[in-house]
Amino acid sequence: MRNYVISFILLIVVISCTTMRQPEILKFEADRMEVKPNEAVTLTWSVANADKVEITGVRNNLPASGSISITVSETSTFTLRATKGKDLVAEKNIKVLVKSEPKTEPKPKSKPKGKPVEEKKNTTQSKYVKGLINPESVKPESNFYLNIHLIDSKDYPKKVKVYCTVVDDYGNQIGNLAPPYNYAYLDNWKGITEIIAGKEYKVEKFDVEEVRYNDAPPYSVLFVLDYSGSMAEDISFLENAYYLGIKNLKPGKDDFSVVQFDHRIANPILGSMNYGDANRILSLSDLGGATAFYDASIIGMEQIANSKKEKVAILFTDGMDNSSFYDVNDLVYIARKNDIRVFVIGFNRPDGGFYPFVLGALAEMTGGKAYFPSSIAELPDIFDEIFKVINVYYVLSFEAIKSKEPMHTVQVALDFPYGNKTLVAKKNYYVEPLKIDEQQAQKKFIVALFESGKSELDKPSKDNLKSSIYYFHWAETRLVNLTSHRKITLKELRNT
């Protein structure tokens, strides 16, 4: 009996000790206690004497030992929970700190620093462009001006381009005022206004770009030169200007063509990039007659019309056209059709010559510029300026106001960065050209001359007759009267 009592007591002690054992967490750790947002942390654990293992909020029913990788975006506390039966629980916490990188304001994109122009300063006052300086080099006592030289409206209304320069009293162009060379003064370009039928329209969005010599596009340049008899005493000024223009061509990029005229038309040079060819022009003794300015200009423009380069025509005359089949409106049509930028120079002699408003209208209808020098000696300066403003300039591009009105006026405003002065320039452009009325009656002019003492036409006259025949085909609706010292049929004319 005593032995049974001892055995029973021992059984109770053994059973009691077995049922009272707690679950034990042997290990619970993270490979990193501090991470950056959205980085992974690995939790490793080992548990003894547990029926159930879990990491709260992560996963249930885990094995007694193991590891798991968790991505954390913010500071988190992970709890390992080991359970035995219903009431026995063991827990351990790990806190993983997520350390955010300090927030920094995004740095504004740095604007390229200004790249000054290489200065070629002119120090004597001039009404023509002669030099190139930076804005800080403008003399305090000098005035400065914004000039619009050309307007390209061929893509109207989607895009209109305004070509302008800023100059001082000394004829110095002022560079380094616009991207891509200088962004500091971008806001100084205050805006563009279109004026249509007296009403102003503010252009809200536009681009401005500075173009320098090395950026300028290649050009096909046409020289149309008046070699009529009235130029006899002044031809040296014209030829000096012409050779200066050749000197200003960009080697390897620009080509040039020359048309000389009196009542006949000569085309000694066409599309040459060999600037030595400039000497192939005719002398005044080969010409020296009347004036076929329109015909010569149109023939020259048609010869450069297919060039893939930008096209510029420099037209010079010192008198009224008295020998052309075409008229000024034909010339406007050809220039606009072929996107040719026109610079026209008219020298009006004391005894009269051309109508200035006709040449002015020709330039305006083609988006170009007209010069009317008071002295023929100004020609070299004018030719020099033309090449300077087509190779160094600011171009403003904008979407135009769509209107049925043919004439638009563009106004550009610039706050000059030195001197606290706002510069304003205006220029007209034409969506459709207006008809220019020359107020002329029927024109009579010389087409052909016979060689002295012979019944044969001279060679220039034969060439001129070819142009006449071409005109008859081109202008079929115009009435042309032919007169001669003997009867001549159109068939004979065609066979000449």
C-alpha positions as a Python dict, from the first residue, in 0.01 Angstrom:
ca = {
    (1, 'M'): (0, 0, 0),
    (2, 'R'): (278, 235, 88),
    (3, 'N'): (445, 172, -250),
    (4, 'Y'): (125, 266, -437),
    (5, 'V'): (99, 597, -254),
    (6, 'I'): (458, 696, -342),
    (7, 'S'): (407, 607, -711),
    (8, 'F'): (89, 818, -727),
    (9, 'I'): (265, 1121, -580),
    (10, 'L'): (551, 1088, -828),
    (11, 'L'): (306, 1063, -1122),
    (12, 'I'): (131, 1385, -1015),
    (13, 'V'): (465, 1569, -993),
    (14, 'V'): (576, 1450, -1338),
    (15, 'I'): (245, 1540, -1503),
    (16, 'S'): (238, 1879, -1331),
    (17, 'C'): (590, 1968, -1444),
    (18, 'T'): (514, 1866, -1803),
    (19, 'T'): (200, 2078, -1845),
    (20, 'M'): (361, 2396, -1700),
    (21, 'R'): (651, 2444, -1958),
    (22, 'Q'): (634, 2783, -2148),
    (23, 'P'): (706, 2828, -2523),
    (24, 'E'): (1052, 2972, -2560),
    (25, 'I'): (1183, 3223, -2820),
    (26, 'L'): (1544, 3129, -2871),
    (27, 'K'): (1619, 3386, -3141),
    (28, 'F'): (1443, 3675, -3314),
    (29, 'E'): (1655, 3936, -3494),
    (30, 'A'): (1676, 4153, -3806),
    (31, 'D'): (1978, 4173, -4031),
    (32, 'R'): (1949, 4556, -4022),
    (33, 'M'): (1786, 4778, -3766),
    (34, 'E'): (1784, 5086, -3987),
    (35, 'V'): (1697, 5101, -4356),
    (36, 'K'): (1595, 5353, -4624),
    (37, 'P'): (1236, 5367, -4751),
    (38, 'N'): (1128, 5065, -4956),
    (39, 'E'): (1438, 4863, -4872),
    (40, 'A'): (1415, 4498, -4760),
    (41, 'V'): (1498, 4364, -4413),
    (42, 'T'): (1543, 3994, -4325),
    (43, 'L'): (1388, 3861, -4001),
    (44, 'T'): (1529, 3538, -3854),
    (45, 'W'): (1374, 3336, -3567),
    (46, 'S'): (1401, 3015, -3368),
    (47, 'V'): (1132, 2896, -3120),
    (48, 'A'): (1105, 2595, -2885),
    (49, 'N'): (806, 2428, -2721),
    (50, 'A'): (542, 2609, -2928),
    (51, 'D'): (233, 2482, -3105),
    (52, 'K'): (200, 2795, -3320),
    (53, 'V'): (449, 3056, -3447),
    (54, 'E'): (361, 3383, -3620),
    (55, 'I'): (494, 3731, -3689),
    (56, 'T'): (195, 3953, -3636),
    (57, 'G'): (82, 4141, -3941),
    (58, 'V'): (327, 3951, -4160),
    (59, 'R'): (254, 3578, -4166),
    (60, 'N'): (87, 3303, -3959),
    (61, 'N'): (175, 2935, -3916),
    (62, 'L'): (548, 2976, -3943),
    (63, 'P'): (789, 2690, -3878),
    (64, 'A'): (976, 2673, -3545),
    (65, 'S'): (1277, 2832, -3713),
    (66, 'G'): (1340, 3019, -4036),
    (67, 'S'): (1379, 3360, -4200),
    (68, 'I'): (1170, 3594, -4414),
    (69, 'S'): (1245, 3908, -4620),
    (70, 'I'): (1012, 4204, -4583),
    (71, 'T'): (1011, 4540, -4764),
    (72, 'V'): (945, 4832, -4533),
    (73, 'S'): (844, 5184, -4631),
    (74, 'E'): (813, 5332, -4282),
    (75, 'T'): (940, 5264, -3931),
    (76, 'S'): (778, 4936, -3814),
    (77, 'T'): (769, 4710, -3506),
    (78, 'F'): (756, 4335, -3578),
    (79, 'T'): (630, 4095, -3305),
    (80, 'L'): (720, 3724, -3300),
    (81, 'R'): (448, 3534, -3113),
    (82, 'A'): (491, 3173, -2998),
    (83, 'T'): (184, 2998, -2849),
    (84, 'K'): (147, 2676, -2647),
    (85, 'G'): (-204, 2557, -2597),
    (86, 'K'): (-459, 2824, -2521),
    (87, 'D'): (-290, 3023, -2255),
    (88, 'L'): (87, 2997, -2282),
    (89, 'V'): (237, 3272, -2504),
    (90, 'A'): (585, 3409, -2561),
    (91, 'E'): (650, 3732, -2758),
    (92, 'K'): (948, 3935, -2870),
    (93, 'N'): (954, 4266, -3056),
    (94, 'I'): (1198, 4413, -3307),
    (95, 'K'): (1177, 4774, -3420),
    (96, 'V'): (1318, 4858, -3766),
    (97, 'L'): (1378, 5226, -3820),
    (98, 'V'): (1316, 5366, -4168),
    (99, 'K'): (1530, 5673, -4210),
    (100, 'S'): (1408, 5905, -4482),
    (101, 'E'): (1662, 6106, -4680),
    (102, 'P'): (1632, 6476, -4607),
    (103, 'K'): (1399, 6647, -4849),
    (104, 'T'): (1572, 6900, -5064),
    (105, 'E'): (1410, 7146, -5296),
    (106, 'P'): (1486, 7062, -5658),
    (107, 'K'): (1757, 7284, -5788),
    (108, 'P'): (1640, 7509, -6065),
    (109, 'K'): (1791, 7418, -6395),
    (110, 'S'): (2090, 7635, -6439),
    (111, 'K'): (2077, 7858, -6741),
    (112, 'P'): (2386, 7868, -6954),
    (113, 'K'): (2600, 8167, -6886),
    (114, 'G'): (2614, 8435, -7150),
    (115, 'K'): (2867, 8387, -7426),
    (116, 'P'): (2986, 8733, -7534),
    (117, 'V'): (3036, 8809, -7901),
    (118, 'E'): (3382, 8870, -8036),
    (119, 'E'): (3371, 9245, -8063),
    (120, 'K'): (3453, 9439, -8380),
    (121, 'K'): (3380, 9787, -8259),
    (122, 'N'): (3316, 10081, -8488),
    (123, 'T'): (3403, 10413, -8325),
    (124, 'T'): (3260, 10670, -8567),
    (125, 'Q'): (2891, 10745, -8598),
    (126, 'S'): (2718, 10565, -8886),
    (127, 'K'): (2364, 10511, -9007),
    (128, 'Y'): (2466, 10173, -9151),
    (129, 'V'): (2571, 9858, -8965),
    (130, 'K'): (2948, 9841, -8937),
    (131, 'G'): (3051, 9671, -8612),
    (132, 'L'): (2953, 9422, -8342),
    (133, 'I'): (2967, 9469, -7963),
    (134, 'N'): (2825, 9331, -7638),
    (135, 'P'): (2553, 9525, -7451),
    (136, 'E'): (2785, 9635, -7170),
    (137, 'S'): (3011, 9803, -7429),
    (138, 'V'): (2746, 10051, -7540),
    (139, 'K'): (2867, 10403, -7470),
    (140, 'P'): (2656, 10579, -7202),
    (141, 'E'): (2590, 10875, -7428),
    (142, 'S'): (2490, 10659, -7724),
    (143, 'N'): (2139, 10594, -7843),
    (144, 'F'): (2038, 10245, -7950),
    (145, 'Y'): (1765, 10116, -8175),
    (146, 'L'): (1569, 9802, -8256),
    (147, 'N'): (1532, 9752, -8633),
    (148, 'I'): (1323, 9497, -8822),
    (149, 'H'): (1489, 9412, -9154),
    (150, 'L'): (1287, 9118, -9285),
    (151, 'I'): (963, 8932, -9219),
    (152, 'D'): (907, 8577, -9342),
    (153, 'S'): (535, 8501, -9363),
    (154, 'K'): (540, 8208, -9605),
    (155, 'D'): (405, 7973, -9334),
    (156, 'Y'): (133, 8216, -9217),
    (157, 'P'): (-57, 8179, -8988),
    (158, 'K'): (121, 7882, -8833),
    (159, 'K'): (454, 8063, -8813),
    (160, 'V'): (576, 8413, -8890),
    (161, 'K'): (944, 8500, -8845),
    (162, 'V'): (1068, 8850, -8768),
    (163, 'Y'): (1437, 8923, -8832),
    (164, 'C'): (1577, 9217, -8637),
    (165, 'T'): (1892, 9376, -8503),
    (166, 'V'): (1981, 9607, -8215),
    (167, 'V'): (2229, 9882, -8308),
    (168, 'D'): (2385, 10192, -8154),
    (169, 'D'): (2468, 10534, -8302),
    (170, 'Y'): (2798, 10399, -8429),
    (171, 'G'): (2644, 10126, -8642),
    (172, 'N'): (2747, 9855, -8396),
    (173, 'Q'): (2517, 9558, -8378),
    (174, 'I'): (2459, 9462, -8016),
    (175, 'G'): (2484, 9088, -7961),
    (176, 'N'): (2451, 8851, -7666),
    (177, 'L'): (2090, 8944, -7582),
    (178, 'A'): (1907, 8613, -7644),
    (179, 'P'): (1932, 8232, -7628),
    (180, 'P'): (2115, 8016, -7697),
    (181, 'Y'): (2401, 8250, -7609),
    (182, 'N'): (2241, 8439, -7321),
    (183, 'Y'): (1930, 8351, -7117),
    (184, 'A'): (1974, 8632, -6865),
    (185, 'Y'): (1790, 8881, -7087),
    (186, 'L'): (1519, 8648, -7214),
    (187, 'D'): (1249, 8828, -7015),
    (188, 'N'): (1369, 9159, -7158),
    (189, 'W'): (1205, 9064, -7486),
    (190, 'K'): (872, 9204, -7376),
    (191, 'G'): (659, 9072, -7651),
    (192, 'I'): (504, 9091, -7993),
    (193, 'T'): (186, 9275, -8088),
    (194, 'E'): (1, 9232, -8416),
    (195, 'I'): (-197, 9530, -8540),
    (196, 'I'): (-472, 9442, -8785),
    (197, 'A'): (-714, 9703, -8919),
    (198, 'G'): (-623, 9930, -8628),
    (199, 'K'): (-685, 9669, -8358),
    (200, 'E'): (-402, 9539, -8141),
    (201, 'Y'): (-359, 9170, -8060),
    (202, 'K'): (-103, 9066, -7800),
    (203, 'V'): (92, 8755, -7900),
    (204, 'E'): (110, 8547, -7583),
    (205, 'K'): (369, 8295, -7691),
    (206, 'F'): (677, 8349, -7905),
    (207, 'D'): (1034, 8226, -7937),
    (208, 'V'): (1345, 8440, -7969),
    (209, 'E'): (1683, 8319, -8090),
    (210, 'E'): (2015, 8485, -8153),
    (211, 'V'): (2192, 8384, -8473),
    (212, 'R'): (2561, 8454, -8518),
    (213, 'Y'): (2788, 8430, -8819),
    (214, 'N'): (2883, 8066, -8766),
    (215, 'D'): (2515, 7970, -8720),
    (216, 'A'): (2380, 8160, -9020),
    (217, 'P'): (2233, 7943, -9296),
    (218, 'P'): (2397, 7911, -9637),
    (219, 'Y'): (2263, 8154, -9896),
    (220, 'S'): (2218, 8175, -10270),
    (221, 'V'): (2275, 8545, -10331),
    (222, 'L'): (2153, 8718, -10646),
    (223, 'F'): (2305, 9052, -10751),
    (224, 'V'): (2095, 9246, -11004),
    (225, 'L'): (2301, 9544, -11118),
    (226, 'D'): (2195, 9844, -11324),
    (227, 'Y'): (2442, 9906, -11609),
    (228, 'S'): (2226, 10155, -11797),
    (229, 'G'): (2375, 10466, -11953),
    (230, 'S'): (2299, 10687, -11652),
    (231, 'M'): (2552, 10489, -11447),
    (232, 'A'): (2844, 10591, -11669),
    (233, 'E'): (3010, 10822, -11416),
    (234, 'D'): (2921, 10619, -11106),
    (235, 'I'): (2978, 10258, -11207),
    (236, 'S'): (3287, 10234, -10984),
    (237, 'F'): (3072, 10282, -10671),
    (238, 'L'): (2841, 10000, -10778),
    (239, 'E'): (3129, 9767, -10864),
    (240, 'N'): (3308, 9843, -10536),
    (241, 'A'): (2987, 9758, -10349),
    (242, 'Y'): (2946, 9439, -10551),
    (243, 'Y'): (3303, 9321, -10478),
    (244, 'L'): (3254, 9402, -10110),
    (245, 'G'): (2942, 9183, -10118),
    (246, 'I'): (3144, 8899, -10271),
    (247, 'K'): (3401, 8942, -9993),
    (248, 'N'): (3123, 8897, -9736),
    (249, 'L'): (3006, 8561, -9874),
    (250, 'K'): (3068, 8268, -9639),
    (251, 'P'): (3333, 8046, -9801),
    (252, 'G'): (3213, 7695, -9869),
    (253, 'K'): (2852, 7784, -9783),
    (254, 'D'): (2721, 8070, -10000),
    (255, 'D'): (2693, 8081, -10378),
    (256, 'F'): (2622, 8384, -10596),
    (257, 'S'): (2468, 8478, -10928),
    (258, 'V'): (2489, 8805, -11120),
    (259, 'V'): (2249, 8970, -11364),
    (260, 'Q'): (2351, 9294, -11535),
    (261, 'F'): (2110, 9499, -11738),
    (262, 'D'): (2039, 9799, -11947),
    (263, 'H'): (1749, 9738, -12190),
    (264, 'R'): (1923, 9406, -12248),
    (265, 'I'): (1999, 9141, -11990),
    (266, 'A'): (2327, 8962, -11928),
    (267, 'N'): (2376, 8675, -11686),
    (268, 'P'): (2755, 8625, -11665),
    (269, 'I'): (2759, 8425, -11340),
    (270, 'L'): (2512, 8164, -11217),
    (271, 'G'): (2533, 7977, -10885),
    (272, 'S'): (2909, 8002, -10842),
    (273, 'M'): (3097, 7922, -10521),
    (274, 'N'): (3425, 8022, -10684),
    (275, 'Y'): (3450, 8380, -10572),
    (276, 'G'): (3719, 8444, -10832),
    (277, 'D'): (3437, 8428, -11087),
    (278, 'A'): (3324, 8769, -10963),
    (279, 'N'): (3555, 8927, -11222),
    (280, 'R'): (3352, 8781, -11509),
    (281, 'I'): (3101, 9067, -11502),
    (282, 'L'): (3066, 9277, -11817),
    (283, 'S'): (3197, 9631, -11838),
    (284, 'L'): (2971, 9931, -11886),
    (285, 'S'): (3096, 9964, -12242),
    (286, 'D'): (2921, 9632, -12321),
    (287, 'L'): (2587, 9774, -12208),
    (288, 'G'): (2502, 10137, -12128),
    (289, 'G'): (2151, 10158, -12276),
    (290, 'A'): (1802, 10193, -12126),
    (291, 'T'): (1658, 10023, -11812),
    (292, 'A'): (1491, 9679, -11792),
    (293, 'F'): (1497, 9647, -11412),
    (294, 'Y'): (1191, 9423, -11371),
    (295, 'D'): (1282, 9180, -11648),
    (296, 'A'): (1639, 9148, -11519),
    (297, 'S'): (1521, 9090, -11161),
    (298, 'I'): (1267, 8826, -11260),
    (299, 'I'): (1510, 8640, -11484),
    (300, 'G'): (1765, 8635, -11204),
    (301, 'M'): (1511, 8519, -10945),
    (302, 'E'): (1391, 8236, -11165),
    (303, 'Q'): (1748, 8116, -11202),
    (304, 'I'): (1799, 8081, -10824),
    (305, 'A'): (1441, 7966, -10755),
    (306, 'N'): (1532, 7598, -10722),
    (307, 'S'): (1820, 7649, -10481),
    (308, 'K'): (1790, 7450, -10158),
    (309, 'K'): (1963, 7731, -9969),
    (310, 'E'): (1807, 8047, -9829),
    (311, 'K'): (1767, 8292, -10117),
    (312, 'V'): (1856, 8663, -10108),
    (313, 'A'): (1819, 8911, -10394),
    (314, 'I'): (2004, 9244, -10388),
    (315, 'L'): (1850, 9467, -10655),
    (316, 'F'): (2001, 9800, -10758),
    (317, 'T'): (1868, 10059, -11002),
    (318, 'D'): (1914, 10431, -11052),
    (319, 'G'): (1618, 10498, -11279),
    (320, 'M'): (1264, 10427, -11387),
    (321, 'D'): (1212, 10098, -11566),
    (322, 'N'): (1149, 10182, -11932),
    (323, 'S'): (1233, 9858, -12109),
    (324, 'S'): (1067, 9564, -11930),
    (325, 'F'): (784, 9344, -12043),
    (326, 'Y'): (711, 9254, -11683),
    (327, 'D'): (595, 9502, -11421),
    (328, 'V'): (655, 9544, -11048),
    (329, 'N'): (359, 9322, -10953),
    (330, 'D'): (505, 9037, -11158),
    (331, 'L'): (828, 9083, -10965),
    (332, 'V'): (645, 9069, -10632),
    (333, 'Y'): (471, 8749, -10741),
    (334, 'I'): (795, 8576, -10844),
    (335, 'A'): (978, 8676, -10523),
    (336, 'R'): (696, 8556, -10296),
    (337, 'K'): (641, 8237, -10490),
    (338, 'N'): (1006, 8137, -10453),
    (339, 'D'): (1061, 8263, -10093),
    (340, 'I'): (1328, 8512, -10194),
    (341, 'R'): (1428, 8780, -9945),
    (342, 'V'): (1451, 9110, -10129),
    (343, 'F'): (1679, 9405, -10057),
    (344, 'V'): (1615, 9679, -10312),
    (345, 'I'): (1836, 9987, -10352),
    (346, 'G'): (1715, 10287, -10547),
    (347, 'F'): (1935, 10586, -10618),
    (348, 'N'): (1726, 10876, -10744),
    (349, 'R'): (1919, 11130, -10942),
    (350, 'P'): (1846, 11503, -10924),
    (351, 'D'): (1682, 11498, -11266),
    (352, 'G'): (1442, 11225, -11153),
    (353, 'G'): (1420, 10852, -11202),
    (354, 'F'): (1214, 10583, -11033),
    (355, 'Y'): (914, 10637, -10810),
    (356, 'P'): (1047, 10570, -10456),
    (357, 'F'): (708, 10445, -10339),
    (358, 'V'): (720, 10173, -10607),
    (359, 'L'): (1048, 10028, -10483),
    (360, 'G'): (937, 10076, -10123),
    (361, 'A'): (617, 9884, -10193),
    (362, 'L'): (817, 9613, -10373),
    (363, 'A'): (1027, 9561, -10059),
    (364, 'E'): (727, 9571, -9826),
    (365, 'M'): (517, 9327, -10030),
    (366, 'T'): (803, 9076, -10027),
    (367, 'G'): (887, 9119, -9656),
    (368, 'G'): (1218, 9282, -9744),
    (369, 'K'): (1387, 9619, -9708),
    (370, 'A'): (1438, 9922, -9934),
    (371, 'Y'): (1730, 10166, -9925),
    (372, 'F'): (1727, 10513, -10080),
    (373, 'P'): (2077, 10658, -10037),
    (374, 'S'): (2127, 11030, -10083),
    (375, 'S'): (2469, 10965, -10237),
    (376, 'I'): (2584, 10692, -10472),
    (377, 'A'): (2896, 10671, -10254),
    (378, 'E'): (2684, 10501, -9985),
    (379, 'L'): (2645, 10184, -10193),
    (380, 'P'): (2942, 9997, -10038),
    (381, 'D'): (2808, 10067, -9688),
    (382, 'I'): (2462, 9941, -9788),
    (383, 'F'): (2594, 9619, -9942),
    (384, 'D'): (2811, 9563, -9635),
    (385, 'E'): (2513, 9614, -9403),
    (386, 'I'): (2297, 9369, -9597),
    (387, 'F'): (2548, 9090, -9544),
    (388, 'K'): (2590, 9176, -9178),
    (389, 'V'): (2216, 9165, -9100),
    (390, 'I'): (2156, 8835, -9283),
    (391, 'N'): (2438, 8666, -9092),
    (392, 'V'): (2403, 8817, -8741),
    (393, 'Y'): (2050, 8881, -8613),
    (394, 'Y'): (1771, 8798, -8372),
    (395, 'V'): (1474, 8602, -8504),
    (396, 'L'): (1138, 8601, -8327),
    (397, 'S'): (888, 8331, -8426),
    (398, 'F'): (518, 8326, -8342),
    (399, 'E'): (180, 8197, -8452),
    (400, 'A'): (1, 8484, -8619),
    (401, 'I'): (-354, 8604, -8580),
    (402, 'K'): (-563, 8461, -8861),
    (403, 'S'): (-744, 8736, -9044),
    (404, 'K'): (-894, 8818, -9383),
    (405, 'E'): (-713, 9150, -9377),
    (406, 'P'): (-416, 9139, -9618),
    (407, 'M'): (-189, 9372, -9418),
    (408, 'H'): (-60, 9299, -9068),
    (409, 'T'): (174, 9519, -8864),
    (410, 'V'): (419, 9350, -8628),
    (411, 'Q'): (543, 9544, -8325),
    (412, 'V'): (835, 9410, -8120),
    (413, 'A'): (938, 9550, -7779),
    (414, 'L'): (1270, 9500, -7599),
    (415, 'D'): (1377, 9637, -7260),
    (416, 'F'): (1742, 9714, -7324),
    (417, 'P'): (1937, 9589, -7018),
    (418, 'Y'): (2147, 9905, -6992),
    (419, 'G'): (2006, 10256, -6986),
    (420, 'N'): (1651, 10177, -6868),
    (421, 'K'): (1501, 10214, -7215),
    (422, 'T'): (1235, 10018, -7401),
    (423, 'L'): (1306, 9977, -7772),
    (424, 'V'): (1014, 9935, -8012),
    (425, 'A'): (1013, 9851, -8383),
    (426, 'K'): (728, 9806, -8632),
    (427, 'K'): (705, 9658, -8981),
    (428, 'N'): (421, 9554, -9211),
    (429, 'Y'): (380, 9219, -9378),
    (430, 'Y'): (119, 9103, -9626),
    (431, 'V'): (-76, 8781, -9619),
    (432, 'E'): (-170, 8861, -9979),
    (433, 'P'): (14, 9133, -10170),
    (434, 'L'): (-169, 9447, -10270),
    (435, 'K'): (-147, 9565, -10630),
    (436, 'I'): (115, 9834, -10681),
    (437, 'D'): (-5, 10105, -10916),
    (438, 'E'): (285, 10259, -11107),
    (439, 'Q'): (55, 10516, -11267),
    (440, 'Q'): (218, 10457, -11600),
    (441, 'A'): (69, 10463, -11945),
    (442, 'Q'): (154, 10215, -12213),
    (443, 'K'): (529, 10158, -12215),
    (444, 'K'): (742, 10180, -12527),
    (445, 'F'): (1091, 10042, -12517),
    (446, 'I'): (1374, 9912, -12725),
    (447, 'V'): (1385, 9538, -12785),
    (448, 'A'): (1648, 9506, -13057),
    (449, 'L'): (1904, 9712, -13240),
    (450, 'F'): (2085, 9645, -13565),
    (451, 'E'): (2460, 9644, -13584),
    (452, 'S'): (2587, 9973, -13716),
    (453, 'G'): (2574, 9980, -14098),
    (454, 'K'): (2442, 9623, -14119),
    (455, 'S'): (2109, 9450, -14161),
    (456, 'E'): (2193, 9201, -13885),
    (457, 'L'): (2079, 9240, -13526),
    (458, 'D'): (2360, 9268, -13274),
    (459, 'K'): (2415, 8973, -13040),
    (460, 'P'): (2268, 9131, -12722),
    (461, 'S'): (1954, 9212, -12920),
    (462, 'K'): (1918, 8853, -13032),
    (463, 'D'): (1942, 8740, -12670),
    (464, 'N'): (1688, 9005, -12575),
    (465, 'L'): (1448, 8877, -12839),
    (466, 'K'): (1457, 8535, -12675),
    (467, 'S'): (1341, 8697, -12351),
    (468, 'S'): (1067, 8872, -12546),
    (469, 'I'): (939, 8546, -12692),
    (470, 'Y'): (942, 8391, -12344),
    (471, 'Y'): (734, 8684, -12221),
    (472, 'F'): (475, 8636, -12497),
    (473, 'H'): (421, 8279, -12378),
    (474, 'W'): (413, 8379, -12011),
    (475, 'A'): (172, 8672, -12049),
    (476, 'E'): (-72, 8544, -12307),
    (477, 'T'): (-350, 8783, -12202),
    (478, 'R'): (-149, 9104, -12248),
    (479, 'L'): (-162, 9308, -12562),
    (480, 'V'): (179, 9377, -12714),
    (481, 'N'): (234, 9600, -13017),
    (482, 'L'): (551, 9543, -13219),
    (483, 'T'): (686, 9824, -13434),
    (484, 'S'): (993, 9822, -13655),
    (485, 'H'): (1150, 10013, -13939),
    (486, 'R'): (1011, 9746, -14171),
    (487, 'K'): (726, 9500, -14157),
    (488, 'I'): (810, 9194, -13950),
    (489, 'T'): (592, 8893, -13875),
    (490, 'L'): (580, 8701, -13548),
    (491, 'K'): (707, 8398, -13739),
    (492, 'E'): (1016, 8592, -13842),
    (493, 'L'): (1056, 8708, -13483),
    (494, 'R'): (1041, 8352, -13357),
    (495, 'N'): (1301, 8242, -13612),
    (496, 'T'): (1542, 8523, -13532),
}
